[in-house]
Amino acid sequence: MDTLMVERINLMNMAKMSVKGLIESALSFGRTLDSDYAPLHQFFVVLEYCLKHGLKGKKSFLGQSKSFWGPLELVEKICPEAAEMTSSVRELPGLKTPAGKGRAWLRLALMRKTLADFLKELISHKELLSEFYEPHALLIEEEGAVVVGLLIGLNVIDANLCMKGEDLDAQTLLKKRQKSELCPLSKLVWNPLLYIPTLLTTPTRTTSFWTLTFSRKKLGVIDYALYMKDDKSELGSGSMTAILDQKNYLEELNKSLSVTLSNLQSKVDALEKTNSKLGVELAATRVQVSSLEEENAKLCSDSADIVETTRRQIEASKLDVDTELQTYKESRQGLDELYSEARLQLREESQMRLDVEKELELQISMKQEMEMAMRLLEQDVHEKQDVLVSLRHQLQEVKEINLDLVHDLQGLDAQLKQKNELVTALEEKNTKLDASLHDYEQRLNDIEKERTSALNDGTKLRQECGEKIDCLQKRLDESDRQKVQLETDIRIEREWRQALQQELQKDRQQINALQAELRAMDTLRQELAGMREEAQKLRSVNLEQELTNRELGGKLSESKLKMEDIKEVNKALQIGASWGDWC
């Protein structure tokens, strides 16, 4: 087992036995203790060792000093109730060292029965304790919570400790006897019969752990209650214990009541604030209610006047509506006739649109065919260029090697024939393209004429419908004032108006579609113009290629003549050589 764990367990057992012995002896002695009581002094010694376990030392000129007053000062920050106690400890006369202040703080907390509560809050904030203690310290580990839990039982005891005459700064934990009796804390075990630590092994000189100095004599606890007993004390012990029990109960009740009182005080403060806010809001609402009542009276008078004026206007509007109904019926007949005519025109325009779409599809297909033809022409041109390059290389080789030229010339003649055929085919395609372009232009002119006529008809319809819609809008605005009798007629008029508006919107959409188609036709014209330019460029390229082919044909004819001359010379030389051999 780890030595640090052994130290913590031994300290926990020592604290357990010291608290148990203190409570038992105090109950037998009368529950009221003073500073001269030996088990109480022993309890403070063990508690001080528990607080010093794993404490970090502060460096100074005289060396390292370890004091548990720093961690106890943190209680003032965690619990505001401890502020008064810590300030009174600082103001005590005769306390100069931090150790004396810490001992005085422990005695005051025990007298006030708040020692367990304050230490419980302290060990719950381990992030603050890590500044003063090592990670293996008793208060940071689980054994610290056990020790603090044992201190709750000390609330049964009433301690009356006078600290004015005591020298807490120079007080030692236990009296030292010999330096050879020093031993490590990990080798100590608690003897519950004697309330002092005894050695498991022989003591050795070491300074690696905290050491305790104890006497080898077996010291027992003197029970002073045996010497103080008499007949009267036996008779009054029962009543005294009852009074002390009541006193402890009242102290615990006072603590709980103080906590509830603080909570209630905070609630009362919050309620007072909300009450003040509600009072201000109530005054504001009263002012608003008075202003709203005045406005309500004004609105009532205004509404009576408005009712009278509206009644008069309704009577006048009834007469106007009767006359308007007659005119409306007459105008409706004319509008029905116009609607039928417009419907016929829409059918004709839709048929025209279908025809135009078909023509556009034909034009698109023709355009695709033209693109394919142009691609084929480009491929032919590239092939011709490649052939021309190969011919140039062949001409250079003809100059070097005369015999291979005969075979190459035969292949070139065949290629020239194929090229001439391709050129004639391209010329025929160009003539066909010119004819198709001329047809497209005529169709575009016809479509533009139809578009202008359709636009003129659309503008006329818009003007006529716009005037009629304005008249109907005015009549509808006046007829809206009726409430009961004219609702059916108004609904019919509204439905008819919505139908007309929908039909007008459809007409506008169709006109927009025709305009978009005309724009597409314009783009097609531009594309056709571009195609014409490309065709002209291809024609120029074809002419240049024909010129180059003619030049190559002339050169090839010259080379053929030269080859025939060379052959004749060779034959003459061969004949001369044969004659020389015969001779």
Helices and strands as residue ranges (DSSP letters): H 3-29, E 32-33, H 38-52, E 58-60, E 63-65, H 69-78, G 80-82, H 83-90, H 98-111, H 115-124, H 126-129, H 142-150, G 151-156, E 158-159, G 179-181, E 183-184, G 185-187, E 188-191, E 196-199, E 211-212, H 225-228, H 231-400, H 405-479, H 487-582
